[in-house]
Amino acid sequence: MSKGYADVVVGMQYGDEGKARIIDKIAQNYDVVARFNGGSNAGHTVKVGDETVALQQVPSGLFYPDKILYVGSGCVINVLKLAAELEKIAAIGIDLKGRLHISSQASVVQPHHLLIDAMIGGTVGTTKNGIGPVYADKALRMWGDRLLNIRLGDLLDNREYYFGMLEKNLSEAVKIYGLEAGEAADLPEKMKQAFEAVAGYVEKDTLFMERMVEKGARVIFEGAQSYMLDVTRGSVPYVTSSSTIAGAAYVGGDLSPQYHRQTMGIGKALMSRVGHGPFVSEFGGAKSEEYCMLAAEDGGPKYGRAVEAQYDLEALIKSEDPFEMAKALRILSGEYGTVTTRPRRVGALDLVQLRHAVRVNGVKGLYLNKCDLLNVFSRTKDGRIPLVTGYELDGEKIDYIPGATGAYGRVKAIIEYFDGFSEDVSEVRVAADLPANLRAVLKRVEEFAGCEIYGVGVGPEREQFVEMKKIG
Ligand code: IMP
């Protein structure tokens, strides 16, 4: 029997590119959907009839009953949240027994990680899931006789001892950092109970993925977060704490790189970013960042979805102030935090950033979501579609993302304008039916970024998708 292969899908920008909908779409070409990084800081929603189920740790591809779902050793597991997710999945009638395998080497998010993230995560604007602290403890390994990196396999191997250790880590952290344990004091016991629902999915065979591929399995690695949030190559320090780039799939995904076939990127035609940090193509620049962050610090609703929904959309679109115009784009594209409803920062498609991401990740094919929204520009004062096609740093042109955060913050965008289109493309399903001006933009994206466009999203629903190239 011939061996299988693996493809990797990664977000090209700052997250929220709509990775899950694409993976759900293409999962039919694969046998295993696997995750290699992150934890409950990721999120995707699945629709079942009228019901929407929010998932964070279970890979996409849930709806294909024959697909194996794998969570690799590079992931971090919140046992309580995972148990709740499994319950929701069972409630919609999906049985994961024998389908879901979670690496025994994946680290456990402990109660003190949540406390520490709540204490210090605000500056970066983390999701407060304890992600930074759990990866930090993984690197620290031990503190005296305390084991800091507790893994699922440890809990399975000796529940009493390792749950005891987890409790000890909590009480020590409370002392060291002068914290109030508060509700976290009950977490060790709750986690112990929740672990019973998770234990059956822990995969003890550390060669599981190798064996699958040796038997012919086709794997799709689903990257969580995105390239710009990579802990090393991304927009440091405003990043997540894991490696999000394609190469990381062969570290945290528990498969050797000999099976890599291709990398696919997912981006969106209108970019967004949550949290602080450089965002070259942001409409309204620093003013927008300040506004969105203020709303975030207020807990969201002040300038959130409900407030912005009241604004006069047409007046915003026509505004000559990009900061105001961006509000219209945010309203139309629904760029608000799913839970917090806080506004995301929005910007034009940055082709310099995209080309950089394509090169770092070795992307062959790109899926570009939100292309339907580009028609909004036909209603603006200018009427044309802006794309960033150059960077200027301190008066000099550069063609890469500077390593220093301060320098990236000083980069000025060089913008190229393309003729707009006013057609509603949300019902289009074949490439030939896309307006010529949109096709011209897509061609420029391919040429500039140096990869092929495999598909474009033309609306939020799964079927609102135009396939440009068949894979598989
Ligand atoms: P953390 O991953 O919770 O530590 O958050 C670090 C940064 O990554 C923050 O700016 C988060 O908003 C961002 N982030 C983490 N996960 C996601 C995601 O799935 N989409 C978009 N941003 C994310």
Residues whose N, C-alpha, C, O or C-beta is under 5 A from the ligand:
A	BS01	IMP	Y14 G15 D16 N41 A42 G43 V124 G125 T126 T127 K128 N129 I131 G132 Q225 L229 Y238 V239 T240 S241 V274 G275
